[in-house]
């Protein structure tokens, strides 16, 4: 064998370690990284593998034909989604309220009256009824201010205004009395005229938020609601908590209907065939307790017609399609659940209003009875003309790769934290290995950040996960997350002035959210703790040879997520209370925490005991039975 390549196919990236087997200086000659193409563990991964191998041979300055053998890991995919506690398409029936919170309101106070078009005929309205003017974009701000003054001079009580354009301040500056004005109501035409309307703007100088329209009893007082009607407007009040301004309109009974999809129940089946049902809306803690009590899990099913049932069925259908296997053969071996909040659009709103709704984020470990690894192997063989061997389980291979880190020795435990899954393995003193493959890692954290910050942009959410945030104070200074101020030698780009940005090492990237730097940091770190720290403790509990993880001497963190600027520290801090030595790997003294699995695949395949200083057991060097994977 001239050269051998270890290929680690992950959920997000594919890594290669290239090893020279002959000559005076056998050893590793190159490594490469390329994004994973297609769902992990499917034939669509082949182009990504070939690209990664091409990068490695280019670095080594050899021809691909010199690679005689390729060692693959077994790759089980992980699929993540969010199961809402209640997916509410619309908010309320009967007395429907519509809320709005623009960024540039004007005036102050609470104004209640009948909503009428600002171009309405004054003679058709009684001066005894207070009015709230609805100002479409077609009416100029100066003309609107003039009309408001005319009605006031004629004895009408003008209590507020709702404006379609971004003109609230301009109108307010041109009238002689104080009224609350809310603007940027993009769908003003959807507001029914001649309906009771309330407008509230909080005082700007005090930093306070609205009082009445964020309080269900305040709304009940304004619109004289019954007890039953007050219960139905609670979601609107919740949606407006923390807002600096709002407008709420009472619409006719039954004008908007409510449709909800229940969260549903999970049915967890253990290896004895016993089934445990757990309602998803009881929260992630209850779900995870049920998962651990049923461990090892052989399958997880969702209630038909529910949100969780739809999510798990989509995962099964997706796997069945890409693996060309029956849906019945697809099993879910693990679920990671995390409580979260997601912005839900309020149907019946006039400016794309949202409210934060409780939800449970889930990552599911999907496994087929026959992993389609042989299809991948055949595809690589066809292109490279090299023997492809399905060498072993990811976590086991990661142990061998981690042992190339200076200062490590067995017995030791490893945490391989990638994009889709968290793997853990423990090598005993007799060199036997126990390993576990759990759902939930970096991709779940990205999904949580995306949903909680309402970004609707997975690439931006990934960047928020990876980089610290800061606030651009002026052209020559930024304020970091911890409050420290950095002064810059060069001015920032003008379009970044006053913006929240991410410090990605090469520059600044604007974040399209109204959330503060402190809130971004809180959401990011909470998501990482809820996924990485929780899964690390869960994985170590499952593979530890004793009743307590306190007995683990060393824990080495590898994988893509170990490169994160704060995840290793969060895990180390959590494990420090157990007295465990925990840190980031440095594979082969040069790779850091990356390339552990690819390195382990090569070492197990070529018998690289000289690299590790001990003879590698046969349990590592024996390839996986191909008949079990095709």
Secondary structure, 3 states (H helix, E strand, C coil): CCEEEEEEECCCEEEEEEEECCCCCCEEEEEEEEECCCCCCCHHHHHHHHHHHHHHHHHHCCCHHHEEEEEEEECCCEEEEEEECEEECECCCCCCCCCCCCCCCECCEEEEEEEEECCCCHHHCCCCCCEEEEECCCCCHHHHHHHHHHHHHCCCCEEEEEECCCCHHHHHCCCCCCCEEECCCCCHHHCCCCCEEEEEECCCCCCCCCCCCCCHHHHHHHHCCCHHHHHHCHHHHHHHCCCCEEEEECCCCCCCCCCEEECCEEEEEECCCCEEEEEHHHCHHHHHHHHHHCCCEEEEEECCCCHHHHHHHHHHHHHHHHHCCCHHHEEEEEEEEEEEEEEEECECCCCCCEEEEEEEEEEEEEEECCCCHHHHHHHHHHHHCCEEEEEEEHHHHHHHHHCCCCCCCCCEEEEEECCCEEEEEEECCCCCEEEEEEECCHHHHHHHHHHHCCCCCHHHHHHHHHCCEEEEEECCEEEECCCCEEECCCCCCHHHCCCEEEECCCCEEECCCCCCHHHHHHHHHHHHHHHHHHHHHHHHHHHCCCCCHHHCCEEEEECHHHHCCCHHHHHHHHHHCCCCEEEECCHHHCCCCCCHHHHHHHHHHHCCHHHHCCCCCHHHHCCCCHHHCC
